[in-house]
Amino acid sequence: EMAVAGGVGVVVDEGAVADHGGLFGEGPSRVLACVAPDRVAAVEALVAATASDLEVTAIATAGGDRIVVPGLVDVAVADAAAAGRAVLEGHLGLGGGAG
């Protein structure tokens, strides 16, 4: 969703997502943040300073025009966005798309 909304591709690290279910899971204890490479250390320091059980795990690199999850997905961001719009429009009865 973040890649489609931002119009920027992403390449997920090998093994970071186990299966298709992992692409859509929304656990209450997980947060996804897109952080510039030069700010990762600052985010890690901030999380460490909370003295909690939180951890930071890098799982992907943003950039390009494709959404790539090794072994699961390799699609152009534009195609993913168009497919999402078509399904939504179909469900809303706005013509086109699946419903």
C-alpha positions as CSV (number, residue, x, y, z in Angstrom):
1,E,0.0,0.0,0.0
2,M,2.8,2.4,0.9
3,A,4.5,1.9,-2.5
4,V,1.3,2.4,-4.4
5,A,0.3,5.5,-2.4
6,G,3.7,7.0,-2.8
7,G,4.2,6.0,-6.4
8,V,7.6,4.6,-5.5
9,G,8.8,1.1,-5.9
10,V,10.2,-1.2,-3.3
11,V,12.5,-4.2,-3.2
12,V,11.9,-6.4,-0.2
13,D,14.8,-8.2,1.3
14,E,15.1,-12.0,0.5
15,G,13.2,-13.9,3.3
16,A,11.7,-10.8,4.9
17,V,8.2,-11.9,3.8
18,A,7.5,-15.7,4.1
19,D,4.4,-16.0,2.0
20,H,1.5,-14.1,0.4
21,G,-0.3,-13.9,3.8
22,G,2.7,-11.9,5.0
23,L,2.1,-9.3,2.4
24,F,-1.3,-8.4,3.9
25,G,-1.0,-9.1,7.6
26,E,-1.6,-6.2,9.9
27,G,-0.6,-7.1,13.4
28,P,-1.3,-4.6,16.2
29,S,2.4,-4.7,17.2
30,R,3.9,-3.8,13.9
31,V,4.5,-0.4,12.3
32,L,6.0,0.2,8.9
33,A,8.1,3.3,8.4
34,C,9.9,4.5,5.3
35,V,13.1,6.2,6.5
36,A,15.9,7.9,4.5
37,P,19.1,5.9,4.7
38,D,20.9,8.7,6.5
39,R,18.2,8.8,9.2
40,V,18.1,5.0,10.1
41,A,20.6,5.4,12.9
42,A,18.6,8.2,14.5
43,V,15.4,6.1,14.4
44,E,17.3,3.1,15.9
45,A,18.6,5.4,18.7
46,L,15.2,6.8,19.4
47,V,13.7,3.3,19.7
48,A,16.5,2.1,21.9
49,A,16.0,5.2,24.2
50,T,12.5,4.1,24.9
51,A,13.8,1.3,27.1
52,S,11.0,-0.9,25.8
53,D,10.9,-4.2,23.9
54,L,10.7,-2.5,20.6
55,E,13.0,-3.4,17.8
56,V,13.9,-1.9,14.4
57,T,14.2,-4.3,11.5
58,A,15.1,-3.1,8.0
59,I,13.1,-5.2,5.5
60,A,13.3,-3.4,2.2
61,T,14.7,-0.6,0.1
62,A,12.5,2.0,-1.6
63,G,13.1,3.2,-5.1
64,G,12.4,2.5,-8.7
65,D,9.1,1.7,-10.4
66,R,8.4,-1.9,-9.3
67,I,7.2,-3.7,-6.2
68,V,9.4,-6.8,-5.8
69,V,9.1,-9.4,-3.1
70,P,11.5,-12.3,-4.1
71,G,9.6,-15.4,-5.0
72,L,6.2,-13.8,-4.5
73,V,5.6,-10.5,-6.4
74,D,7.2,-8.5,-9.2
75,V,4.8,-5.9,-10.5
76,A,5.1,-2.3,-11.8
77,V,3.8,0.2,-9.2
78,A,1.5,1.7,-11.9
79,D,0.0,-1.7,-12.6
80,A,-0.6,-2.4,-8.9
81,A,-2.3,1.1,-8.6
82,A,-4.5,0.5,-11.7
83,A,-5.6,-2.9,-10.4
84,G,-6.4,-1.5,-7.0
85,R,-8.4,1.3,-8.5
86,A,-10.3,-1.1,-10.8
87,V,-11.3,-3.4,-7.9
88,L,-12.4,-0.4,-5.8
89,E,-14.4,1.1,-8.6
90,G,-16.0,-2.2,-9.3
91,H,-17.1,-2.7,-5.7
92,L,-18.4,0.9,-5.6
93,G,-20.3,0.4,-8.9
94,L,-18.4,3.0,-10.7
95,G,-17.8,0.9,-13.8
96,G,-14.9,-1.2,-14.8
97,G,-13.0,-3.4,-12.5
98,A,-13.8,-6.6,-10.7
99,G,-16.7,-6.8,-8.4
